Every structure is written in C-alpha cells, then in structure tokens.
C-alpha cells in the first residue's frame, strides 16, 4: 500500500482505493451507487496519487485540476463560485484539512496546507498555511515540498 511521502501515517484504505478506481473508469451505475454510499460527488477522474484518508462527503467540481500527492480530508469541497464555471487548481503536495472549502478559480500552490474548515477564495502561495477565511499564517507548511 502506497504511503504519503511526507507523512507515512497517511495512506488509502480499501474504500478510498475503490473510489479512486471508480472515478478513473466511470462505470455509470456502480460508481454513482458507491459515491452515494460515501456521500461524495466527484466530477473528475482522481489521480492515482491522491490520498483520501476518510473518503466521506467529498465534493469536487468537474473542472478542478489536482496534482500529485494531494491529501483530501473528509467533507472537503472543491467547487465553483456563483455562476462562474471557474474551478480550483490544486498543485502537488497540498494538504486539504477536513471540511475545507476551496471556491472559485483559485490556485493552491505546491505544498500548501489548508486547515480544517478553512474557506479559501483567493490564491494561496506555495508552502503557505491557510486557516479560517483566507487567513495566511506565517512560516512554511510542514507539507512544503523541497
């Protein structure tokens, strides 16, 4: 089983591996039932390198781009904003905490950490930490890529 390169405690369990497989191969009835069972609505093929420690309640816009080694916690929303069709771009090594909401056509830089229940509507620089409503904390993220 593959583990996260920065945090060896993060890996994909059977439900997460099945969800990734079903989003990549789109078996219409089976994938929709499995997503319904998990409370997810994922509109794109997830990369094989994404990590879903608890794959429950995740909502991802079909136009979102996700990089390698991204950790997506439960109840995360990556979606559009208002009537715009713009979707987030999440670069490599990003950690999205439980309940985070990334809204609109924003770019989350490499190795950034988005805290639990944070709401992000502005671009986040590489290696930054965001908590609350677009609040950047000083110092680098522990997930920042070298």
C-alpha positions, 0 to 999 in steps of 0.5 A: 500500500502506497504511503504519503511521502511526507507523512507515512501515517497517511495512506488509502484504505480499501474504500478510498482505493475503490473510489479512486478506481471508480472515478478513473473508469466511470462505470455509470451505475456502480460508481454513482451507487458507491459515491452515494454510499460515501456521500461524495460527488466527484466530477473528475477522474482522481489521480492515482496519487491522491490520498483520501484518508476518510473518503466521506462527503467529498465534493469536487467540481468537474473542472478542478485540476489536482496534482500529485500527492494531494491529501483530501480530508473528509467533507472537503469541497472543491467547487465553483463560485456563483455562476462562474464555471471557474474551478480550483487548481490544486498543485502537488503536495497540498494538504486539504484539512477536513471540511475545507472549502476551496471556491472559485478559480483559485490556485493552491500552490505546491505544498500548501496546507489548508486547515480544517474548515478553512474557506479559501477564495483567493490564491494561496502561495506555495508552502503557505498555511491557510486557516479560517477565511483566507487567513495566511499564517506565517512560516512554511507548511510542514507539507512544503515540498523541497 
